[in-house]
C-alpha cells in the first residue's frame, strides 16, 4: 500500500471522506500518527496560516512527483493523522461538525496547486486566496434523480404488494401441499391395504378376473393421481391469473394517438372503456356475461373437485353445478379439500344468483316502467289514431265512441307528448260512457317516426291530427310537420288523415304536402261561418248539433243497387227511416251533388247520401202512394236590412265580413266594437284581402272600446241591433278559460243594459220560469228583442250558459270535434260540410210553415217532403210551435198529423 502525504488531498473523483477521517480511532498507533502529522503540518505552515483545513492540497513540487494515475481514496492506515480534539466528542459540537461535512465535500483542488495554510491557533489571518472574488453560486441544473426516486418508490410499493400477494399464495400453496402430502399418505396406506387384500384374495383362491382387475386399478392409480394434481393446480392457476393481471395491469402502458399527440393510457382504463361500451351498446350483454361467469364457475369448480375427489370429470362437473344451483348441497362433502372447494363453489353460486336476481328485477322494473310511461307498442289494426292533445279531445272521444257503438265498440289510440298516467287520469275525469270502446294512451311525439310506428300508424283506418292550444301559426306549422312525418312512413298508410287547422290560409299548404290522403277542417272558419248563419237564422245552432253529432242523425253514403234506374223524386220517399239529400255520381269521379233535380236517374255505381240515425238502421222499401198537393202561396224572400254588432276581433274577420256581405240585404249595417284602433283595423282587413269599398250590401261602423267595461258598452245602441255576435277576442284566444270569461262577462253586461233600456212586457217569457221582476227574468225578456250568439271555446262553459238560458245560442269547439269525428268515420262527408258552410251552393235554412201549408191542414211528412220539392228544397226536419228542439229525420213519415203555421221546417236549399 503506497503512503500518501498528510498534506495531499484526496482526488476530485472521491469527494466524500470515510468515517475514519472525521472520527479516528483512539488506538496508540492512531495517536502516534496524529502527533507526527501535527508536527509536519507545523513545519510547513505558511506566513498566513489557515484556520481550519480537512482537505490539504499538495505543493507544486509534490504534485509533479505524484503518479499520473488517479490516486485511490485514502484507507484507514493512509489517512492523514489528525489528533482528535476533545470538543469533537462532545454533543454540542455534533451539529457544526455535521454542517461542515457537506461543504468540505464540495471543495475541489485548484489548477495552480497552491497550498492552504492551517492556522495553529484561533487567529483571523486571511488565507492565500482571500483576495479572490467570491465565485457566483452555480445554477441548479435539473436532473433525473427526482424522477428516478419517484419511480423507485412506486416500484418499491408495488413490489411490496406483490411480495404480500406472494406470501399469501405461498401460505395457501403450503396448506394445499400439506393436504396433498397427507392425501398421498392416505392413498399409500389404501394401496397397501388393497395389496394385502389382493394377496388374501389370491390366497383364498378368488376369481382370477377380479384379481386381475384389482391389479389394473392399482396400476391406474398412479396416472389418475397425476391427472388430479394437474387439474387442481390448473384450476388454482386459472383462478389466480385474473387477480395477478388486475394487480399488474397498471404497469402495462399503452399509447393513444389523438390529433398528432401521443397520450399514455393505462391498459386498465382501455379495458374498462371497452367493457363499458360493450355493456352499453349490446342489450343482452349483461345476461351473456352472467352466463359466461356461471359456465366458468362450473368448469373451474368441476376441475377442482376432480383434483380433490375420486370421481370422474363428468360427475365432478355435475356436482359443481349442484353446488352453484343450491348452496346447501355442499353439506355432504367429506374431507378438508372437498369441503373447501365445495364451499368456494357455493359462495360463487350465491354471488351469481344475487346478480341474476338483480338482472331479473331490473328487467321487470324496466318493463313495468315502460308500460307505465306508455312506451310499449300498440298491436292493433283498423283503429282510430289521435295525435295531439287539446280541449276538444273529450268531446271527440265521446263522438267516436258513439259512432262505434253500433259495431260493439272499437279502439281509439291517443298519442301526445304527455305522461301516460296523466292522460289516462284526465280521460277518466271526463266521465263519458264509451260503450265498449277502448281508449289506449301512449306517450310520444308525432314528429318521430319510431313513435308513429309504436302506435301502428300504418294500420289505422283514420288518423286525426289535433291543433295545439296557443298561437295559430305555430299550431298549423306543427300540424304541417306532422303530416310530413306521416307521409314518410315506409309501410304506407291504410287510412286517411284528418287535420285540424286554425287558419284558413294554411289549408292549401297542408293539402299540397299531404295530397289525396289529407282532409282538413279549419276550426276557426267553421265556427265563424256557423255564427253568421245562426245570427241570421235563430235556432240553426241546435240543428247543426243534431246533424254533426252521432247522438241523433248524421250523414251516411251507401250504394243500393235496387235503386238503379229510379228518379231522385222516387228515391226521396223510398226510405222510411232516412231522408235522401244527394247523390254521389260515379260518372263524375265520385262527386257529391246535394239537392239534385227530381228528374235525375240513378246510374250503376251511384251512391245515395242520406240523413239517418245509423248506417245499419235504414234500407229502401216499396214506393208508397203519396199525394203531392200544391203550395198555398207564392214564395217570396223578405229582403229587409239588418243591423249586426261584432264584439271582439278575430283573426279571420275579413272572411266573416265577406260571408256576411253575400248573405245580407242591401243597406245593412255592421258595427265592430273592439280594442283595435280604427286605422289598424282597416290595414288588417286590407292585408287579409278585403276591399272595403267593394262591399255591396253592408256598411261598416267602427267603435273602439273594451267589451268588458260597462260604460264603453253603454255608449252603443244595444237595444237596436237585430243580432249581436260575441267573438272570442284574438288577444286572449290562446287561453280558452280567459277567452270564455271575457265572453261571459260581455254577455252579462249586454243583457243587463238591454233589460234596463227595454220596456218591461207583461207577457211571460218563453225562455224560462223566472219572474219578470227578477234579474234573470229581465235578461230573458231582453233576449226576446235581439239574438245574441256567444262563441265559447271550452265546452264546460257552454253547458253553464245553456242551463242559465241567458244566451240564445252558444257555439263552442264541441261542433269542431263533431265535424272531426264525422270526417274521420267517412272522409266523403267533408265535401258535404264544405258545401253547406261555403258562400255558394246549398245550405241549411229554417222556413216558416205557411210557405208549404195552411193552418190546421193534415199532411204526412212524405207529402210535405214532396211539396218542398216544388221550391227545389229538401225538408229534413221540423220544430213545432210549442217544442224546444227540432226533430230531424222524424219517424212514421207516412202518418198524417195536423200542422200549424207557427211551426217551422228545416230544409236544404240553394243560397239566395
FENUR-V782739 format. One record per run of one state. SS is the DSSP state (2 for helix, 1 for strand, 0 for the rest). FROM is the first residue (numbers start at 1). LEN is the number of residues. Records with the same first field share a line. If there is no record, write none. Layout:
SS=FROM-LEN + FROM-LEN
This chain:
0=1-18 + 23-5 + 44-16 + 66-20 + 90-1 + 107-38 + 204-4 + 252-1 + 259-2 + 282-3 + 309-4 + 326-3 + 333-3 + 374-10 + 388-5 + 404-1 + 408-3 + 417-3 + 430-8 + 444-5 + 455-2 + 460-2 + 466-6 + 488-8 + 502-2 + 537-3 + 549-5 + 559-2 + 564-3 + 573-2 + 576-2 + 586-5 + 595-6 + 602-5 + 613-7 + 621-22 + 648-5 + 664-4 + 675-3 + 688-4 + 695-3 + 705-5 + 715-3 + 721-2 + 727-3 + 733-3 + 758-17 + 784-3 + 793-2 + 805-4 + 826-3 + 838-4 + 852-6 + 872-2 + 880-7 + 889-7 + 899-5 + 911-2
2=19-4 + 28-16 + 60-6 + 86-4 + 91-16 + 145-59 + 208-44 + 267-15 + 285-24 + 313-13 + 329-4 + 336-38 + 393-11 + 405-3 + 420-10 + 449-6 + 457-3 + 472-16 + 504-14 + 523-14 + 540-9 + 561-3 + 568-5 + 653-11 + 678-10 + 692-3 + 710-5 + 718-3 + 730-3 + 736-22 + 775-9 + 795-10 + 813-13 + 829-9 + 849-3 + 861-11
1=253-6 + 261-6 + 384-4 + 411-6 + 438-6 + 462-4 + 496-6 + 518-5 + 554-5 + 567-1 + 575-1 + 578-8 + 591-4 + 601-1 + 607-6 + 620-1 + 643-5 + 668-7 + 698-7 + 723-4 + 787-6 + 809-4 + 842-7 + 858-3 + 874-6 + 887-2 + 896-3 + 904-7
